[in-house]
Amino acid sequence: MTAAAFAGSRGRLLFERNLMVYRRAWLIIFSGVFEPLFYLFSLGIGLGHFVGKVPGPDGRLINYASFVAPALLASAAMNGAIYDATNVFWKLKYIKTYDAVLSTPIGPADVAVGETAWALFRGFLYAVSFMAVAGALGLIESVWGLLALPGAVLIGFTFAGIGIAATTAMRTWQDFELISLVQLPMFLFSATFFPISTYPEAAQWVVRCSPLYHAIELLRALNLGTVGWAQLVNVAYLAALGSGGLYVAQRRLGKLLLK
């Protein structure tokens, strides 16, 4: 087998390194899950009492909380993945973690895979925590909803790959504002709180390009038991973006760390 076949195979070692670093700081990891929970209680349940029922993916009316919960689950997975993906900037530019890592058999491809896996894992933890609360509130409407956890893993992979690829292009810490400039509107306007039919037609096409929209559509269909062929498009879109992001991250890290 060629050496290329093993590219990234030592990424698990970097994942284990991150696991050891955070073993005494789990509160930091789980802190990010509270934001989507606040939205769930304040908007999904609080405001939902006044909103009543809204059209679901299949056209039937559902409780507003059941409509919002899968979207916030997808957002939790996105937030967890992006938070850790952007930490790569500090390790790369300031802490110089990877300078020491590269003195071992670990290479740039392993760094990209290991950091992506760790960011994915954090997004998965956010999703598990959120789903436990949603389940306790009776907001899981179908047995298909159990597949939301594998779906959250895919979402974490997508945003971890994109996040690390974007981080490698950051020059200063002020560039974090650009990530927020993209992340916040995407969270608010990816059919998170309102059906996409309420948007102007031109805006609907823009929304459909958002990876978070596809993540939300996937989890919403699973949670409500309205799974169809469209979910294969959601999965393919998310997998393609995550794979593309990981590829770019590997190439960029190779240039940055070996220059």
C-alpha positions as CSV (number, residue, x, y, z in Angstrom):
1,M,0.0,0.0,0.0
2,T,1.2,3.5,-0.8
3,A,2.0,6.1,1.8
4,A,-0.9,8.2,0.6
5,A,-3.2,5.4,1.7
6,F,-2.2,6.2,5.3
7,A,-2.7,9.9,5.1
8,G,-4.4,11.0,8.2
9,S,-4.3,7.6,9.8
10,R,-2.4,8.9,12.9
11,G,-5.1,11.6,13.5
12,R,-6.5,9.5,16.3
13,L,-3.3,10.3,18.3
14,L,-4.1,14.0,18.1
15,F,-7.7,13.3,19.1
16,E,-6.5,11.4,22.2
17,R,-4.2,14.4,23.0
18,N,-7.2,16.8,22.9
19,L,-9.2,14.3,25.0
20,M,-6.5,14.4,27.7
21,V,-6.3,18.2,27.6
22,Y,-10.0,18.6,28.2
23,R,-10.4,15.8,30.7
24,R,-10.5,18.3,33.6
25,A,-12.4,21.0,31.7
26,W,-15.7,19.3,30.6
27,L,-17.7,22.3,31.7
28,I,-16.0,24.4,29.0
29,I,-17.0,21.8,26.4
30,F,-20.6,21.6,27.5
31,S,-21.1,25.3,28.0
32,G,-22.0,25.8,24.4
33,V,-25.1,23.5,24.6
34,F,-26.9,26.1,26.8
35,E,-27.4,28.6,24.0
36,P,-29.7,26.4,21.9
37,L,-31.4,25.2,25.0
38,F,-32.2,28.9,25.9
39,Y,-33.7,29.3,22.4
40,L,-35.7,26.2,22.8
41,F,-37.2,27.2,26.2
42,S,-37.7,30.9,25.3
43,L,-38.8,30.6,21.7
44,G,-39.8,27.0,21.0
45,I,-41.8,26.6,24.2
46,G,-42.4,30.2,25.5
47,L,-43.2,32.0,22.3
48,G,-44.6,28.7,20.8
49,H,-47.5,29.0,23.3
50,F,-48.6,32.1,21.3
51,V,-47.6,30.9,17.9
52,G,-49.6,27.6,18.1
53,K,-49.1,25.2,15.2
54,V,-47.1,25.7,12.0
55,P,-46.9,23.7,8.7
56,G,-44.4,20.8,8.9
57,P,-42.4,19.4,6.0
58,D,-45.3,17.3,4.8
59,G,-47.8,20.1,5.1
60,R,-49.5,18.9,8.3
61,L,-49.7,21.3,11.3
62,I,-47.3,20.6,14.2
63,N,-46.5,22.3,17.4
64,Y,-44.0,25.1,17.1
65,A,-41.7,23.6,19.7
66,S,-41.6,20.3,17.6
67,F,-40.8,22.4,14.5
68,V,-38.0,24.4,16.2
69,A,-36.3,21.6,18.3
70,P,-34.7,19.7,15.3
71,A,-33.3,23.0,14.0
72,L,-31.8,23.9,17.3
73,L,-30.3,20.3,17.5
74,A,-28.6,20.9,14.2
75,S,-27.4,24.3,15.4
76,A,-26.0,22.7,18.5
77,A,-24.0,20.3,16.4
78,M,-22.8,23.2,14.2
79,N,-21.8,25.4,17.1
80,G,-19.8,22.6,18.8
81,A,-17.9,21.8,15.7
82,I,-17.2,25.4,14.7
83,Y,-16.1,26.4,18.2
84,D,-13.4,23.7,18.3
85,A,-12.5,24.1,14.6
86,T,-11.6,27.7,15.2
87,N,-9.4,26.8,18.1
88,V,-7.0,25.5,15.4
89,F,-6.1,29.2,14.8
90,W,-4.6,29.6,18.3
91,K,-2.7,26.4,18.1
92,L,-1.4,27.3,14.7
93,K,-0.5,31.0,15.1
94,Y,0.1,31.5,18.8
95,I,0.5,28.4,20.9
96,K,2.5,26.7,18.2
97,T,1.1,23.3,19.2
98,Y,1.7,21.7,15.8
99,D,5.4,22.6,15.7
100,A,5.9,20.1,18.6
101,V,3.4,17.6,17.0
102,L,5.3,17.6,13.7
103,S,8.5,16.4,15.5
104,T,6.7,13.1,15.9
105,P,5.5,10.8,13.1
106,I,2.3,12.8,12.9
107,G,2.1,14.9,9.6
108,P,-0.2,17.7,8.4
109,A,-2.8,15.4,7.1
110,D,-3.0,13.7,10.5
111,V,-3.4,17.1,12.1
112,A,-6.3,17.9,9.8
113,V,-8.0,14.6,10.4
114,G,-7.4,14.6,14.2
115,E,-8.7,18.2,14.7
116,T,-11.7,17.5,12.4
117,A,-12.5,14.4,14.5
118,W,-12.3,16.3,17.7
119,A,-14.5,19.2,16.5
120,L,-17.0,16.6,15.2
121,F,-16.9,14.9,18.6
122,R,-17.6,18.1,20.4
123,G,-20.5,18.8,18.1
124,F,-21.8,15.3,18.8
125,L,-21.7,15.9,22.6
126,Y,-23.7,19.1,22.1
127,A,-26.3,17.2,20.1
128,V,-26.5,14.3,22.6
129,S,-27.1,16.8,25.5
130,F,-29.7,18.8,23.5
131,M,-31.5,15.6,22.3
132,A,-31.7,14.3,25.9
133,V,-33.5,17.5,26.9
134,A,-35.8,17.5,23.8
135,G,-36.7,13.8,24.5
136,A,-37.5,14.6,28.1
137,L,-39.9,17.3,26.9
138,G,-41.6,14.9,24.5
139,L,-40.4,16.7,21.4
140,I,-39.2,13.6,19.5
141,E,-42.2,12.8,17.3
142,S,-41.1,9.6,15.6
143,V,-38.8,6.5,16.0
144,W,-36.9,8.0,13.0
145,G,-35.8,10.6,15.5
146,L,-33.3,8.2,16.9
147,L,-31.3,8.6,13.7
148,A,-30.9,12.3,14.6
149,L,-27.7,11.3,16.5
150,P,-25.9,9.8,13.4
151,G,-27.3,12.9,11.6
152,A,-25.7,15.1,14.1
153,V,-22.3,13.3,13.6
154,L,-22.6,14.1,9.8
155,I,-23.5,17.7,10.6
156,G,-20.5,17.9,13.0
157,F,-18.2,16.6,10.3
158,T,-19.5,19.1,7.7
159,F,-19.0,22.1,9.9
160,A,-15.7,20.8,11.3
161,G,-14.3,20.4,7.8
162,I,-15.5,23.8,6.7
163,G,-14.4,25.5,10.0
164,I,-10.9,24.2,9.9
165,A,-10.5,25.0,6.2
166,A,-11.7,28.5,6.9
167,T,-9.4,28.8,10.0
168,T,-6.3,28.0,7.9
169,A,-7.0,31.2,5.9
170,M,-7.3,33.5,8.9
171,R,-4.5,35.9,9.4
172,T,-5.3,37.7,12.7
173,W,-7.7,37.2,15.5
174,Q,-9.9,39.9,14.0
175,D,-10.9,37.5,11.3
176,F,-13.0,35.7,13.8
177,E,-15.6,38.5,13.2
178,L,-15.9,37.1,9.6
179,I,-16.9,33.7,11.0
180,S,-19.5,35.3,13.2
181,L,-20.7,37.4,10.3
182,V,-21.5,34.2,8.4
183,Q,-22.5,31.9,11.3
184,L,-25.2,34.2,13.0
185,P,-27.2,35.0,9.8
186,M,-27.0,31.3,8.8
187,F,-28.4,30.3,12.2
188,L,-31.2,32.9,12.1
189,F,-32.2,32.5,8.4
190,S,-31.9,28.8,7.6
191,A,-35.6,28.0,8.2
192,T,-34.6,27.6,11.8
193,F,-37.6,29.5,13.3
194,F,-39.9,29.8,10.3
195,P,-40.9,27.6,7.4
196,I,-38.9,28.4,4.3
197,S,-42.2,29.2,2.5
198,T,-42.4,32.4,4.6
199,Y,-39.3,33.8,2.9
200,P,-39.4,35.7,-0.4
201,E,-38.9,33.4,-3.4
202,A,-35.5,34.9,-4.2
203,A,-34.4,34.4,-0.6
204,Q,-35.5,30.8,-0.6
205,W,-32.9,29.9,-3.2
206,V,-30.2,31.6,-1.1
207,V,-31.4,29.7,2.0
208,R,-31.3,26.4,0.2
209,C,-27.5,26.8,-0.4
210,S,-26.9,27.0,3.3
211,P,-25.4,23.9,4.9
212,L,-27.3,24.5,8.0
213,Y,-30.6,24.5,6.0
214,H,-29.8,21.0,4.8
215,A,-28.8,19.9,8.3
216,I,-32.1,21.3,9.7
217,E,-34.2,19.7,6.9
218,L,-32.5,16.3,7.6
219,L,-33.1,16.4,11.3
220,R,-36.6,17.8,11.0
221,A,-37.6,15.1,8.6
222,L,-36.2,12.4,10.9
223,N,-37.8,13.9,14.0
224,L,-41.2,14.1,12.4
225,G,-41.0,10.8,10.5
226,T,-41.4,12.5,7.1
227,V,-38.3,10.9,5.6
228,G,-38.1,10.9,1.8
229,W,-35.7,11.1,-1.1
230,A,-35.0,14.7,-0.3
231,Q,-33.0,13.6,2.7
232,L,-30.6,11.8,0.5
233,V,-29.8,15.1,-1.1
234,N,-29.4,16.6,2.4
235,V,-26.9,13.9,3.3
236,A,-25.0,14.1,0.0
237,Y,-24.7,17.9,0.3
238,L,-23.4,17.8,3.8
239,A,-21.0,15.0,3.2
240,A,-19.6,16.7,0.1
241,L,-19.1,20.0,2.0
242,G,-17.4,18.2,4.9
243,S,-15.1,16.2,2.6
244,G,-14.2,19.2,0.6
245,G,-13.5,21.2,3.7
246,L,-11.3,18.4,5.0
247,Y,-9.4,18.2,1.7
248,V,-8.7,21.9,1.7
249,A,-7.7,21.8,5.4
250,Q,-5.2,19.1,4.7
251,R,-3.6,21.0,1.7
252,R,-3.6,24.3,3.6
253,L,-2.1,22.8,6.8
254,G,0.6,21.1,4.7
255,K,1.7,24.4,3.2
256,L,1.5,26.3,6.5
257,L,3.3,23.8,8.7
258,L,6.0,22.6,6.3
259,K,7.0,26.0,4.8
